[in-house]
Each structure stands twice: as C-alpha cells, then as structure tokens.
Amino acid sequence: MTRAEVVVGAAVAFSFMHASHDDARRRDGTMLSRPTTTTRTNASTSSVSRARARTTMTRRHRRGGTTKTKAMDDEAKFVRDSRDEARERRLDANTGKSVADVETFVDALVSEEEESESASAVTRALNEEFGTGRGAVRVRDGRGGATKATLTHPSGAYADVYLRGGNVCSWVLASGGEVFYVPERADFKKHAPTDAGNPACFPTEADGGFASRMEWRLVETGTYASSDGTTCPFVTIELTDDDSSRAVFNHNFKLTQEISLEHNALRVKTTCANTGSSAFEYALGHKAHVAVNDSKEGDVYYVGFEDGMYLDRAAHPTKTRVRFTRDASADALAERCFKLDGRADRVYLTTNDLDTGVEVGTGCTVYAQNLSGENGAVDRAVFNPWEEDAPDSYRWFAGLGIGNFGKLRVAEPDSKSTVEIQYKVVDHAPSVGIREEFEMFEKINARNAALNRQDVDFEATDLPVDLQ
C-alpha cells in the first residue's frame, strides 16, 4: 500500500472516529441490554482500523504518586490515568480534514504496524486467529510481555484482558478515566497481579483461589449489537483443571468468562461446568480494585449496603465477626453510606442487586450489579489493606467484589451454571444527598431539643387546691 493510499484511508477512518465520538456524547448513560445472539466478526483487521483503535489509547502520567491528566471538556468526571496524547483531547469538527491531522494519523498507523511486527510469535498467531475487523478486538503483548486481548468500543473506551490470570487489568472510559487500579510496579511475569485490576475468584474467595494465577485460553471473540444499535466487542476465555489445580482442588471443571464492553459498563458472564463424576462446592466472583481519587485525603464512600448482614474479617486478628448494619452503625448515616477511612475486609451477604457501589471521589460512582437474580452474584466484598499492609497503593483504590462469597455454590456432576455481573459507571454521587439529608435531620433534632422545656419535679400537693 502506498503512503497516498494510506492517507486517503486515514482521512476516512478519522471521519468515522469523529462520528462515533459524537454518538457516544449523545448517549444518556442508561443500562444497555444485550441481545441473545452474537455475531462472530471476520478475523482480519485492517491497518487503518487498528490505528483508529490506537488513537483511543492514553499515556500514563504520575506526579507525586497520584494520577493526573489534562481536563476533558465533556464526559463524566473520573480518576484520570491517560496513556496516549490522543486521549487527552477530544477530536474537533475539522479532524481529518487538514494535512497535519492526516499526517499525524498516518504516523500513528505506521507505529501500530511496527508494534504488531515486534509482538511475540504466539501473540501474532492469536491475533491472526482472534483479532476482529475494525479493531474491536486485538491480541497484543501487554505489560511484562504478557498476552492480552484489547476490547475497543466505538466511543473510544477500551479494556485489556490478560490471559495469565484472566484479569481485566485496565478499563478506560471514553473520557480517559481509568476505572481499575494497577500499580506502576506491578509484576506481570508469572501472571497478572492478584491484588489489582479485576481478578476472578475461584474456587475460594479469601485468597482469590488459583484461577487468578493460571493461564486462560482464548476461545472466541466478536461483536454484538447493543439495544441502541452500537457495536460492542466481547471476548471469551476458558480455564480447565490440570495437575497444579488438582493438587489443591481435586475436581474436574471448566470455567469460562465472556467479557464484553459497553459505553459505560463492563459485563462478565462466568460459567462453571463440573466435568467430573463428583459434586463440589465453590466460591465464584470478581474483586475489582476501583481506582479512586485519594482514599486517605478525599471522600471515598460505599453506598447501597444498608439493612443487611456482613462478615467482618478486620475487626479481630484471628476470628471473623458477624455484624448487622443497623447494630454496627453508630448513627443512621453510617448505615446508608460509609467512608473508606481505614483497613476493611468485609463480605456482605445477600445484598441489593443493582445499588451497591463505591464513589471514587470525583463525582462518579462505580456500581457492582448482579444481573442473574436470586441465583446469581448476591454477595459483595469491601476491602482495602490500608497503610499497614500496602503503604504504596492503599490510597488509590477501593475494593469492590461481587459474587458468591458467603453461601457457596454447588456443582453437581455433568452440570453447569452461569452468573452474569456488570460494573457500571454513573455520573452521580448518592452519598452527597444522603449526608445533606442527615445533616438537616441532625439540625432539626438539635432545634427540637433546645425548644423542649425542662421537666419539673413536684408533687400533686404542690399544685393549687383547685387543680389538685
């Protein structure tokens, strides 16, 4: 392909990108439902579409241990963790029309081709087989040389799924905000970090189990049409038992994760199949490390956990304590929303399906939602090791898990069950209204107390005779 042909293709791709960004900006952020059928796209990926996907990437900037970027002129406020200059500015109406813009885009295209050529042989082979058209799904080398599948939404949002550990280690919104926290010094050599991103929990919850340390396999990639007609990418990865897993969990199983990316939501459909002849119990879920502004200095609140029961593993060094939110709360405010201000390790049992989440301190809330009803992911986990155990990272994330962590699931022989969850980002902070309401309630109580007359202690005989 000549450079002239590349330039023409680049201009067309730029125009398409601008239209996609405008469509994303018009969305109202409501939950998108997924059709029952999916479409497997062509595995070939044009260089122009790959470069278009590259322009959605961002570059990470660290200053004094926190994460900062240039401000965006729209989209929801969120923790910034940009990784590319293209993410730091919104494309204007003339994008792709000037020679300079096209030249810049061509340079990005060439850089993408060079990146593909430098990838490992395994990664190139997987990308040839599973990479989809228009760059919706690409297989690339990630941090530490680990293989990852990158899902790119037409709005510019993207997510990185690492095969070593089956962990979504990055989910970046169209605005450039990073939803999941991974430390800069995280080690990816053996597997994706188990204390960062969104690791899977199987067959235990307390230590994450072994699923987050094993190598997952790519099974399928493709796209599907959401309820508003947007083309959304998905990837399916699979894990089966082997000698190392049977050494600690002597059962035969097949675990699959179907991970899909929508405009402001990340969906994970997990299926556990018992391929052996004996039944077994297991915990199943995910423990997201949600990136926050600063849990030590800022306002990071958990919401939606009222009127329930939880297991508190941080209250005692050796024994788990059973607590009820009404009993444990010093006041009504703490029951409706509580601040992350110290070490936390709790499992909430049978919670609300859609309203449990964490405010990140910038006006946005990340919700962990159960989409499978009473047989789905009914429990939540709240965790942060705090300064004693994680002095370099505790300030920058709030742990929010979702799954079956209390009452374990049961897998009968030759059976399988599926649980679907969703992490959704919404541009509002419910704790603000809750705290304002509580402050007004306290003021009213204080005023009423001041107006109350003091009790007078006297005998009936002290009254006038006509009143006795």
C-alpha positions as CSV (number, residue, x, y, z in Angstrom):
1,M,0.0,0.0,0.0
2,T,1.4,3.4,-1.0
3,R,1.5,6.3,1.5
4,A,-1.0,8.2,-0.6
5,E,-3.5,5.3,-0.2
6,V,-2.8,5.2,3.5
7,V,-3.5,8.9,3.7
8,V,-6.9,8.5,2.0
9,G,-7.8,5.6,4.2
10,A,-6.7,7.6,7.3
11,A,-8.9,10.5,6.5
12,V,-11.9,8.2,6.1
13,A,-11.1,6.5,9.4
14,F,-10.7,9.8,11.1
15,S,-14.2,10.9,10.0
16,F,-15.6,7.6,11.2
17,M,-14.0,8.2,14.6
18,H,-15.5,11.6,15.0
19,A,-19.0,10.4,14.2
20,S,-18.5,7.6,16.8
21,H,-17.4,10.1,19.4
22,D,-20.5,12.3,18.7
23,D,-22.7,9.3,19.0
24,A,-21.1,8.5,22.4
25,R,-21.6,12.0,23.7
26,R,-25.3,11.9,22.8
27,R,-25.9,8.7,24.9
28,D,-27.8,9.1,28.1
29,G,-25.8,6.5,30.0
30,T,-28.7,4.2,30.6
31,M,-28.1,0.5,31.0
32,L,-27.7,-1.4,27.7
33,S,-29.2,-4.8,27.3
34,R,-27.5,-7.5,25.3
35,P,-29.4,-9.5,22.6
36,T,-29.4,-13.3,22.9
37,T,-27.5,-13.7,19.6
38,T,-24.0,-12.5,18.8
39,T,-22.1,-12.1,15.6
40,R,-18.6,-13.5,15.1
41,T,-16.7,-11.0,13.1
42,N,-14.1,-11.5,10.4
43,A,-10.7,-12.2,12.0
44,S,-8.8,-10.0,9.6
45,T,-8.0,-6.5,10.9
46,S,-7.1,-3.6,8.5
47,S,-4.2,-1.4,9.4
48,V,-6.4,1.7,9.3
49,S,-8.9,0.2,11.8
50,R,-6.0,-0.9,14.1
51,A,-4.6,2.6,14.0
52,R,-8.1,4.0,14.8
53,A,-8.2,1.8,17.8
54,R,-4.7,3.0,18.8
55,T,-5.9,6.6,18.9
56,T,-8.2,5.7,21.8
57,M,-5.2,4.7,23.9
58,T,-3.8,7.0,26.6
59,R,-0.4,7.7,28.2
60,R,0.0,7.3,32.0
61,H,1.3,10.4,33.9
62,R,2.4,10.1,37.5
63,R,3.1,13.1,39.7
64,G,4.0,12.5,43.4
65,G,2.3,9.1,43.5
66,T,-1.1,10.3,42.2
67,T,-2.6,10.1,38.7
68,K,-3.3,13.3,36.8
69,T,-4.1,14.4,33.2
70,K,-5.4,17.3,31.3
71,A,-9.1,18.1,31.9
72,M,-11.7,16.9,29.4
73,D,-14.4,19.2,28.1
74,D,-17.1,16.6,28.5
75,E,-17.9,13.1,29.7
76,A,-18.3,12.0,33.3
77,K,-15.7,13.1,35.9
78,F,-13.4,10.2,36.9
79,V,-10.0,9.3,38.0
80,R,-7.5,10.2,35.2
81,D,-4.9,7.7,34.1
82,S,-4.3,8.6,30.4
83,R,-1.9,6.6,28.3
84,D,-1.7,8.5,25.0
85,E,-1.8,12.1,23.8
86,A,-4.8,11.4,21.6
87,R,-6.9,10.6,24.7
88,E,-6.1,14.0,26.2
89,R,-8.1,16.0,23.7
90,R,-11.4,15.5,22.0
91,L,-11.4,15.4,18.2
92,D,-12.9,18.6,16.8
93,A,-15.1,19.1,13.8
94,N,-12.2,19.5,11.4
95,T,-10.5,16.3,12.4
96,G,-9.1,14.5,9.4
97,K,-9.5,17.5,7.0
98,S,-6.2,19.2,7.5
99,V,-2.9,17.8,6.1
100,A,-1.3,17.9,9.5
101,D,-4.1,15.9,11.1
102,V,-3.9,13.2,8.4
103,E,-0.1,13.1,8.6
104,T,-0.3,12.6,12.4
105,F,-2.8,9.8,12.0
106,V,-0.6,8.1,9.4
107,D,2.3,8.2,11.8
108,A,0.1,6.5,14.4
109,L,-0.8,3.9,11.8
110,V,2.8,3.2,11.0
111,S,3.6,2.9,14.7
112,E,0.8,0.4,15.1
113,E,2.2,-1.8,12.3
114,E,5.6,-1.7,13.9
115,E,4.1,-2.7,17.2
116,S,2.4,-5.7,15.6
117,E,5.7,-6.7,13.9
118,S,7.5,-6.6,17.3
119,A,4.9,-8.8,19.1
120,S,5.8,-12.3,20.0
121,A,5.1,-15.2,17.6
122,V,2.4,-16.5,19.9
123,T,0.7,-13.1,20.1
124,R,0.8,-12.6,16.4
125,A,-0.7,-16.1,15.8
126,L,-3.5,-15.4,18.3
127,N,-4.2,-12.0,16.7
128,E,-4.4,-13.6,13.3
129,E,-7.0,-16.1,14.6
130,F,-9.0,-14.0,17.0
131,G,-8.5,-10.3,16.0
132,T,-11.7,-8.9,14.6
133,G,-12.5,-6.4,11.9
134,R,-12.3,-2.6,12.6
135,G,-10.1,-3.2,15.6
136,A,-12.9,-4.2,18.0
137,V,-10.8,-7.0,19.5
138,R,-7.0,-7.2,19.1
139,V,-4.5,-9.5,20.7
140,R,-1.2,-7.8,21.7
141,D,1.7,-8.0,24.1
142,G,1.0,-6.3,27.3
143,R,2.9,-5.4,30.4
144,G,5.8,-7.8,31.2
145,G,5.4,-9.3,27.8
146,A,2.1,-11.0,28.9
147,T,-0.5,-11.6,26.2
148,K,-3.7,-9.5,26.4
149,A,-6.9,-9.1,24.4
150,T,-7.9,-5.5,24.0
151,L,-11.6,-4.7,23.5
152,T,-12.3,-1.3,21.9
153,H,-15.8,0.3,22.0
154,P,-16.8,2.7,19.2
155,S,-16.9,5.5,21.8
156,G,-13.2,5.1,22.4
157,A,-13.5,3.1,25.7
158,Y,-11.3,0.0,25.9
159,A,-10.4,-2.8,28.2
160,D,-7.4,-5.1,28.5
161,V,-7.9,-8.7,29.4
162,Y,-4.8,-10.6,30.4
163,L,-4.7,-14.3,29.7
164,R,-2.3,-15.0,32.5
165,G,-4.8,-14.8,35.3
166,G,-7.9,-14.0,33.3
167,N,-7.8,-10.5,34.8
168,V,-9.2,-7.2,33.3
169,C,-6.2,-5.1,34.3
170,S,-7.4,-1.9,32.6
171,W,-10.8,-0.4,31.7
172,V,-10.6,3.1,30.3
173,L,-13.7,5.2,29.7
174,A,-14.2,7.2,26.6
175,S,-13.3,10.3,28.6
176,G,-9.9,8.8,29.5
177,G,-10.7,7.8,33.1
178,E,-9.2,4.6,34.3
179,V,-11.7,2.5,36.3
180,F,-9.5,-0.2,37.6
181,Y,-6.3,0.4,39.6
182,V,-3.0,-1.4,38.8
183,P,0.2,-0.2,40.4
184,E,3.0,1.0,38.1
185,R,5.4,-1.5,39.6
186,A,3.0,-4.5,39.3
187,D,4.7,-7.8,38.3
188,F,3.2,-9.4,35.2
189,K,5.9,-12.0,34.6
190,K,4.2,-15.1,36.1
191,H,0.6,-13.8,35.8
192,A,-1.5,-10.7,36.1
193,P,-1.4,-9.3,39.7
194,T,-3.9,-10.8,42.0
195,D,-4.1,-7.6,44.1
196,A,-5.0,-5.2,41.2
197,G,-7.4,-4.9,38.3
198,N,-10.4,-7.2,38.5
199,P,-9.2,-10.8,39.3
200,A,-11.6,-13.8,39.2
201,C,-12.2,-15.7,42.4
202,F,-12.5,-19.5,42.1
203,P,-12.8,-21.9,44.0
204,T,-12.2,-19.7,47.1
205,E,-12.7,-16.1,47.9
206,A,-10.4,-15.2,50.8
207,D,-7.2,-15.6,48.8
208,G,-8.8,-15.4,45.4
209,G,-8.2,-19.1,44.7
210,F,-6.0,-20.3,41.9
211,A,-8.0,-19.2,38.9
212,S,-6.4,-15.7,39.0
213,R,-2.9,-17.3,38.8
214,M,-3.4,-19.7,35.9
215,E,-3.2,-19.3,32.1
216,W,-6.5,-18.9,30.4
217,R,-7.2,-19.7,26.8
218,L,-8.8,-17.6,24.1
219,V,-12.0,-19.3,22.9
220,E,-14.0,-16.7,20.9
221,T,-14.0,-13.1,20.0
222,G,-16.6,-11.0,18.2
223,T,-19.1,-8.2,18.4
224,Y,-22.8,-7.8,19.1
225,A,-25.4,-5.0,18.7
226,S,-26.5,-3.3,22.0
227,S,-30.0,-2.1,22.5
228,D,-29.1,1.3,20.9
229,G,-27.5,-0.3,17.9
230,T,-23.9,0.2,19.0
231,T,-21.4,-2.5,18.0
232,C,-19.9,-3.8,21.3
233,P,-16.9,-6.1,21.5
234,F,-16.6,-9.3,23.6
235,V,-14.0,-12.0,24.3
236,T,-14.5,-15.5,25.8
237,I,-11.7,-17.1,27.7
238,E,-11.5,-20.6,29.3
239,L,-9.8,-22.4,32.1
240,T,-9.8,-26.1,32.8
241,D,-8.3,-28.2,35.6
242,D,-4.8,-29.5,35.4
243,D,-2.2,-31.2,37.7
244,S,-1.5,-28.0,39.6
245,S,-5.1,-27.2,40.2
246,R,-6.0,-30.8,41.2
247,A,-3.2,-30.7,43.7
248,V,-5.2,-28.2,45.8
249,F,-8.7,-28.8,44.4
250,N,-9.1,-32.3,43.3
251,H,-12.0,-31.8,40.9
252,N,-12.6,-31.6,37.2
253,F,-14.1,-28.4,35.9
254,K,-14.2,-25.9,33.0
255,L,-14.5,-22.2,33.8
256,T,-15.3,-19.6,31.1
257,Q,-15.5,-15.9,31.2
258,E,-17.3,-13.9,28.5
259,I,-16.2,-10.3,28.9
260,S,-18.0,-7.6,27.0
261,L,-17.5,-3.8,26.8
262,E,-20.3,-1.3,26.5
263,H,-20.2,2.5,26.6
264,N,-20.1,2.9,30.4
265,A,-20.3,-0.7,31.5
266,L,-18.2,-3.9,31.7
267,R,-20.1,-7.1,31.7
268,V,-18.7,-10.5,32.7
269,K,-20.7,-13.7,32.2
270,T,-19.0,-16.6,34.1
271,T,-19.9,-20.3,33.6
272,C,-18.7,-23.1,35.8
273,A,-19.1,-26.7,34.4
274,N,-18.4,-29.8,36.5
275,T,-16.8,-32.2,34.1
276,G,-16.1,-34.8,36.7
277,S,-18.1,-37.5,38.5
278,S,-18.3,-36.0,42.0
279,A,-20.0,-32.8,43.2
280,F,-18.1,-29.9,44.7
281,E,-18.7,-26.6,46.4
282,Y,-17.0,-23.4,45.2
283,A,-16.9,-19.6,45.6
284,L,-17.3,-17.6,42.4
285,G,-16.9,-13.9,41.7
286,H,-14.6,-11.0,41.0
287,K,-12.9,-8.5,43.2
288,A,-12.4,-5.2,41.5
289,H,-9.8,-2.7,42.6
290,V,-11.6,0.5,41.7
291,A,-9.3,3.5,41.1
292,V,-10.2,6.4,43.4
293,N,-9.0,9.9,43.8
294,D,-7.4,9.5,47.2
295,S,-8.9,7.4,49.9
296,K,-6.8,9.0,52.7
297,E,-7.4,12.6,51.9
298,G,-10.5,12.5,49.7
299,D,-14.2,11.4,50.0
300,V,-14.5,7.8,49.0
301,Y,-17.8,6.3,50.1
302,Y,-19.5,3.0,49.8
303,V,-23.3,3.1,49.1
304,G,-26.2,0.6,48.9
305,F,-25.1,-1.7,51.8
306,E,-27.8,-0.8,54.3
307,D,-30.2,-3.2,56.2
308,G,-28.1,-6.3,55.9
309,M,-25.6,-8.7,57.5
310,Y,-21.9,-8.9,56.8
311,L,-18.8,-10.9,57.9
312,D,-16.1,-8.6,59.3
313,R,-12.6,-10.1,59.0
314,A,-10.8,-6.9,60.0
315,A,-12.5,-6.5,63.4
316,H,-10.5,-9.3,65.0
317,P,-7.0,-10.6,64.1
318,T,-8.0,-14.3,64.1
319,K,-11.8,-14.5,64.2
320,T,-14.4,-13.4,61.7
321,R,-17.2,-11.4,63.3
322,V,-20.8,-11.4,62.2
323,R,-22.3,-7.9,62.1
324,F,-25.6,-6.3,61.2
325,T,-25.5,-2.9,59.5
326,R,-28.1,-1.5,61.9
327,D,-26.3,-2.7,65.0
328,A,-22.8,-1.8,63.9
329,S,-23.8,1.7,62.8
330,A,-23.2,4.5,65.3
331,D,-25.8,6.5,63.5
332,A,-28.3,6.3,60.7
333,L,-25.8,7.9,58.3
334,A,-23.2,5.1,58.6
335,E,-25.9,2.5,57.6
336,R,-26.8,4.2,54.4
337,C,-23.2,5.2,53.3
338,F,-19.9,4.8,55.0
339,K,-16.5,6.2,54.2
340,L,-13.3,4.3,53.4
341,D,-11.0,5.6,56.1
342,G,-9.2,2.5,57.4
343,R,-8.5,-1.2,56.9
344,A,-11.5,-3.0,55.5
345,D,-12.2,-6.7,54.8
346,R,-16.0,-7.4,54.8
347,V,-18.3,-9.8,53.0
348,Y,-21.9,-8.6,52.7
349,L,-24.5,-11.3,52.4
350,T,-27.5,-11.2,50.0
351,T,-27.3,-7.6,49.1
352,N,-29.3,-5.4,46.7
353,D,-28.8,-6.4,43.1
354,L,-28.2,-3.1,41.5
355,D,-27.5,-0.3,44.1
356,T,-24.2,-1.4,45.7
357,G,-21.2,0.7,44.6
358,V,-18.3,3.0,45.6
359,E,-17.9,6.7,45.0
360,V,-14.5,7.4,43.6
361,G,-14.2,10.9,45.0
362,T,-14.7,12.8,41.7
363,G,-18.5,12.8,41.4
364,C,-18.7,9.3,39.8
365,T,-19.9,6.0,41.3
366,V,-18.9,2.5,40.1
367,Y,-21.7,0.0,40.8
368,A,-21.3,-3.7,41.0
369,Q,-24.6,-5.2,39.7
370,N,-26.0,-8.7,39.8
371,L,-27.8,-9.5,36.5
372,S,-28.8,-13.1,37.3
373,G,-31.4,-12.6,40.1
374,E,-31.5,-14.6,43.3
375,N,-29.4,-17.4,41.9
376,G,-26.7,-15.0,40.8
377,A,-24.0,-13.0,42.4
378,V,-25.8,-12.0,45.6
379,D,-22.8,-11.2,47.9
380,R,-20.4,-8.2,47.9
381,A,-16.9,-7.7,49.3
382,V,-15.5,-4.5,50.6
383,F,-11.7,-4.5,51.1
384,N,-8.6,-2.3,51.4
385,P,-5.4,-3.4,53.3
386,W,-4.7,0.2,54.3
387,E,-1.3,1.6,55.2
388,E,-0.1,-1.2,57.3
389,D,-0.1,-3.8,54.5
390,A,0.0,-1.8,51.3
391,P,1.7,1.6,52.0
392,D,2.3,2.4,48.4
393,S,-1.1,1.6,46.9
394,Y,-3.8,1.7,49.5
395,R,-4.7,5.3,48.8
396,W,-5.5,4.8,45.2
397,F,-8.1,2.0,45.2
398,A,-11.3,0.9,46.9
399,G,-12.0,-2.8,46.8
400,L,-15.5,-3.8,45.5
401,G,-16.1,-7.5,45.0
402,I,-19.2,-9.2,43.7
403,G,-20.1,-12.9,43.6
404,N,-21.0,-15.8,45.9
405,F,-18.7,-15.5,48.8
406,G,-20.9,-16.5,51.8
407,K,-23.0,-19.4,50.8
408,L,-21.0,-21.5,48.3
409,R,-22.4,-22.6,45.0
410,V,-22.7,-26.4,44.4
411,A,-21.7,-28.1,41.1
412,E,-23.3,-31.5,40.5
413,P,-21.6,-33.9,38.2
414,D,-22.1,-33.1,34.5
415,S,-23.8,-29.8,35.2
416,K,-23.0,-26.1,34.7
417,S,-24.3,-22.8,35.9
418,T,-23.9,-19.2,34.7
419,V,-23.7,-16.0,36.6
420,E,-23.7,-12.6,34.9
421,I,-22.5,-9.4,36.6
422,Q,-21.9,-5.8,35.5
423,Y,-19.7,-3.0,36.6
424,K,-21.3,0.3,35.6
425,V,-20.0,3.9,35.9
426,V,-22.6,6.5,36.6
427,D,-22.0,10.3,36.9
428,H,-23.5,10.9,40.3
429,A,-22.6,10.7,44.0
430,P,-25.6,9.5,46.1
431,S,-23.7,10.0,49.4
432,V,-23.9,13.7,48.9
433,G,-27.7,13.8,49.2
434,I,-27.6,11.2,52.0
435,R,-25.1,13.3,54.0
436,E,-27.1,16.6,53.4
437,E,-30.3,14.9,54.4
438,F,-28.6,13.6,57.6
439,E,-27.2,17.0,58.5
440,M,-30.6,18.6,58.1
441,F,-32.1,15.8,60.3
442,E,-29.5,16.5,62.9
443,K,-30.2,20.2,62.9
444,I,-33.9,19.6,63.3
445,N,-33.3,17.3,66.2
446,A,-31.0,19.8,67.9
447,R,-33.5,22.5,67.4
448,N,-36.4,20.5,68.8
449,A,-34.2,19.5,71.8
450,A,-33.5,23.2,72.5
451,L,-37.2,24.1,72.4
452,N,-38.2,21.3,74.8
453,R,-39.0,22.6,78.3
454,Q,-37.2,21.1,81.2
455,D,-39.1,18.6,83.3
456,V,-40.4,19.9,86.6
457,D,-40.4,17.5,89.5
458,F,-43.1,18.3,92.0
459,E,-45.9,16.5,94.0
460,A,-49.6,16.9,93.3
461,T,-49.9,18.6,96.7
462,D,-47.7,21.4,95.3
463,L,-50.4,22.5,92.9
464,P,-53.1,25.0,93.8
465,V,-56.0,23.4,95.6
466,D,-58.4,23.9,92.7
467,L,-56.0,21.9,90.5
468,Q,-55.3,19.0,92.9
